[in-house]
Amino acid sequence: MDFSRVALSADDQAFQDDLRAFLGEIVTEEVIRRDRDTGENFDEGVHLALADKGYLAADFTDETDGGFTRLRRRIWDLEIGRAHTPWFHWGTTAMVAHIVEKFAPQDLLDEVLPGMLAGRIRLCLGYTEPEGGSDVATCKTRAVRDGDEWIINGSKMFTSNAQNAQFVFLLTNTAPDAPKHQSLTMFLVPLDTPGVEIQGLRTVDGDRTNIVYYSDVRVSDRYRIGEVNGGWTVMRVALDAEHGVMEHDSAGLQKIAMMSEHGLLLGEAVDGTAAQVGAPGADGSRRIDDAAVQSRLGRAVARTEAALSTPEMFGRVAIAQTMREVAPELMDILGTPALLPADTEGAVDDGAAEYVFRLAGPTGIYGGTLEVFRNMIAQHALGLGKPNYSPPKPRT
Ligand SMILES: Cc1cc2nc3c(=O)[nH]c(=O)nc-3n(C[C@H](O)[C@H](O)[C@H](O)COP(=O)(O)OP(=O)(O)OC[C@H]3O[C@@H](n4cnc5c(N)ncnc54)[C@H](O)[C@@H]3O)c2cc1C
């Protein structure tokens, strides 16, 4: 939504102006450059500053309990994205904290929530394992009870932001002989517990994620979230939130789909490409005057707009798929220098299309792969029934 075309009340306008000015102060060029260099998607200074101003608490809290109004929440999301704030892990922290609120005892809430709202406590997700992530219920990381404690052994793949988090929301197996959906127990494990080892990993788009090893990690039973062997009930809520299968309100102000921020980066790359091909070259000619460039760029614009207007699970797939197809098209239109990444001499539009090209792969993987989302759409939205994975019948 373009708020330059929607009249805001004086108070809401002041909110937007203050927020934009504050983000302008704290999300500096240096913050953005460091984020790009490290791939952390997180900046502690920015995070703490936003917490100090009360923005984290307002975003976390429902409107009825004093949080942002729907309109301000929308402005908040847009301004955070517009400023290129290193930000993705707040979503994970807030999502886990909402689940903790729902399932954890009061003393654990008292330990975690105030620090989380003050920005000091961050939470990350430990579901995926080296042997597979789509079917999370096949979890092999074991938790074995020992009196009032549990002993955890195993390893988790792609635990993003573990290096900046204080707790991991950990999926474990507590009943290896039971059917898989009755074998799971969730914990909120303090990451400074002896036996936890975090090993950094960079992805193709430069993001930092981690492999985390758990060797005889002792955790008190008070860090258990939900019932023993009842972890699937907790996970279902968590997966629904991560998959964006939430009810949408009728005001049209909510974020349209998960990963729409990534779609905005594609939009910026399309705009940048249009500016490049519209500018006259050394001989005065413009590439946009070539009918083939017009057609390919026009298609890229239309596909990007369509993806950014597609809601919920469908939008999640449309955004990643469009990034995968449009980014190479933009690079092709721009020519060989478009292969150069940002901050490289000779890069076109500071490597915007090249970055989206590398980002597109992981965007279709984390939080559930595109294939898994397509199955969910087929099953839950189109009512086509469960996918059948049995081997094809031999021909007679
Ligand atoms: C950058 C990054 C950050 C991540 N951050 C986190 C994190 O913080 N915490 C966390 O727990 N996980 C995280 N993940 C893991 C992510 O959720 C998994 O990678 C994802 O769920 C897929 O699991 P997998 O990689 O094990 O692939 P697999 O599940 O092994 O899948 C392999 C291939 O088989 C296909 N496939 C699998 N099952 C089906 C099916 N039923 N139908 C059709 N096709 C199928 C998949 O689409 C894929 O192409 C992250 C991943 C990445 C890349």
Ligand as a Chemical Component Dictionary entry (heavy atoms), coordinates in Angstrom:
data_LIG
# 
_chem_comp.id                   LIG 
_chem_comp.type                 NON-POLYMER 
_chem_comp.pdbx_formal_charge   0 
_chem_comp.three_letter_code    LIG 
# 
loop_
_chem_comp_atom.comp_id 
_chem_comp_atom.atom_id 
_chem_comp_atom.alt_atom_id 
_chem_comp_atom.type_symbol 
_chem_comp_atom.charge 
_chem_comp_atom.model_Cartn_x 
_chem_comp_atom.model_Cartn_y 
_chem_comp_atom.model_Cartn_z 
_chem_comp_atom.pdbx_ordinal 
LIG C1  C1  C 0 18.860 -20.291 4.669  1  
LIG C2  C2  C 0 18.033 -21.298 5.425  2  
LIG C3  C3  C 0 17.606 -20.983 6.703  3  
LIG C4  C4  C 0 16.857 -21.911 7.440  4  
LIG N1  N1  N 0 16.529 -21.618 8.738  5  
LIG C5  C5  C 0 15.970 -22.601 9.504  6  
LIG C6  C6  C 0 15.787 -22.403 10.914 7  
LIG O1  O1  O 0 16.058 -21.318 11.449 8  
LIG N2  N2  N 0 15.329 -23.442 11.645 9  
LIG C7  C7  C 0 15.014 -24.662 11.095 10 
LIG O2  O2  O 0 14.599 -25.550 11.812 11 
LIG N3  N3  N 0 15.147 -24.865 9.763  12 
LIG C8  C8  C 0 15.631 -23.876 8.973  13 
LIG N4  N4  N 0 15.838 -24.092 7.625  14 
LIG C9  C9  C 0 15.516 -25.401 7.088  15 
LIG C10 C10 C 0 14.361 -25.428 6.140  16 
LIG O3  O3  O 0 13.133 -25.265 6.810  17 
LIG C11 C11 C 0 14.487 -26.740 5.388  18 
LIG O4  O4  O 0 15.633 -26.634 4.562  19 
LIG C12 C12 C 0 13.274 -27.060 4.570  20 
LIG O5  O5  O 0 12.167 -27.316 5.394  21 
LIG C13 C13 C 0 13.530 -28.273 3.661  22 
LIG O6  O6  O 0 14.114 -29.306 4.369  23 
LIG P1  P1  P 0 15.456 -30.006 3.818  24 
LIG O7  O7  O 0 16.437 -28.940 3.452  25 
LIG O8  O8  O 0 15.892 -30.995 4.833  26 
LIG O9  O9  O 0 15.019 -30.719 2.486  27 
LIG P2  P2  P 0 14.273 -32.118 2.362  28 
LIG O10 O10 O 0 13.097 -32.143 3.286  29 
LIG O11 O11 O 0 15.282 -33.213 2.502  30 
LIG O12 O12 O 0 13.746 -32.039 0.879  31 
LIG C14 C14 C 0 14.607 -32.326 -0.251 32 
LIG C15 C15 C 0 13.800 -32.121 -1.520 33 
LIG O13 O13 O 0 12.655 -33.008 -1.524 34 
LIG C16 C16 C 0 11.445 -32.257 -1.697 35 
LIG N5  N5  N 0 10.392 -32.801 -0.851 36 
LIG C17 C17 C 0 10.496 -33.152 0.450  37 
LIG N6  N6  N 0 9.303  -33.599 0.904  38 
LIG C18 C18 C 0 8.425  -33.508 -0.120 39 
LIG C19 C19 C 0 7.052  -33.784 -0.272 40 
LIG N7  N7  N 0 6.318  -34.256 0.743  41 
LIG N8  N8  N 0 6.485  -33.583 -1.484 42 
LIG C20 C20 C 0 7.204  -33.093 -2.516 43 
LIG N9  N9  N 0 8.528  -32.798 -2.435 44 
LIG C21 C21 C 0 9.127  -32.989 -1.262 45 
LIG C22 C22 C 0 11.784 -30.850 -1.229 46 
LIG O14 O14 O 0 10.956 -29.893 -1.850 47 
LIG C23 C23 C 0 13.237 -30.710 -1.670 48 
LIG O15 O15 O 0 13.299 -30.341 -3.017 49 
LIG C24 C24 C 0 16.518 -23.161 6.857  50 
LIG C25 C25 C 0 16.927 -23.454 5.547  51 
LIG C26 C26 C 0 17.673 -22.532 4.828  52 
LIG C27 C27 C 0 18.100 -22.885 3.431  53 
# 
loop_
_chem_comp_bond.comp_id 
_chem_comp_bond.atom_id_1 
_chem_comp_bond.atom_id_2 
_chem_comp_bond.value_order 
_chem_comp_bond.pdbx_ordinal 
LIG C1  C2  SING 1  
LIG C2  C3  SING 2  
LIG C2  C26 DOUB 3  
LIG C3  C4  DOUB 4  
LIG C4  N1  SING 5  
LIG C4  C24 SING 6  
LIG N1  C5  DOUB 7  
LIG C5  C6  SING 8  
LIG C5  C8  SING 9  
LIG C6  O1  DOUB 10 
LIG C6  N2  SING 11 
LIG N2  C7  SING 12 
LIG C7  O2  DOUB 13 
LIG C7  N3  SING 14 
LIG N3  C8  DOUB 15 
LIG C8  N4  SING 16 
LIG N4  C9  SING 17 
LIG N4  C24 SING 18 
LIG C9  C10 SING 19 
LIG C10 O3  SING 20 
LIG C10 C11 SING 21 
LIG C11 O4  SING 22 
LIG C11 C12 SING 23 
LIG C12 O5  SING 24 
LIG C12 C13 SING 25 
LIG C13 O6  SING 26 
LIG O6  P1  SING 27 
LIG P1  O7  DOUB 28 
LIG P1  O8  SING 29 
LIG P1  O9  SING 30 
LIG O9  P2  SING 31 
LIG P2  O10 DOUB 32 
LIG P2  O11 SING 33 
LIG P2  O12 SING 34 
LIG O12 C14 SING 35 
LIG C14 C15 SING 36 
LIG C15 O13 SING 37 
LIG C15 C23 SING 38 
LIG O13 C16 SING 39 
LIG C16 N5  SING 40 
LIG C16 C22 SING 41 
LIG N5  C17 SING 42 
LIG N5  C21 SING 43 
LIG C17 N6  DOUB 44 
LIG N6  C18 SING 45 
LIG C18 C19 SING 46 
LIG C18 C21 DOUB 47 
LIG C19 N7  SING 48 
LIG C19 N8  DOUB 49 
LIG N8  C20 SING 50 
LIG C20 N9  DOUB 51 
LIG N9  C21 SING 52 
LIG C22 O14 SING 53 
LIG C22 C23 SING 54 
LIG C23 O15 SING 55 
LIG C24 C25 DOUB 56 
LIG C25 C26 SING 57 
LIG C26 C27 SING 58 
# 
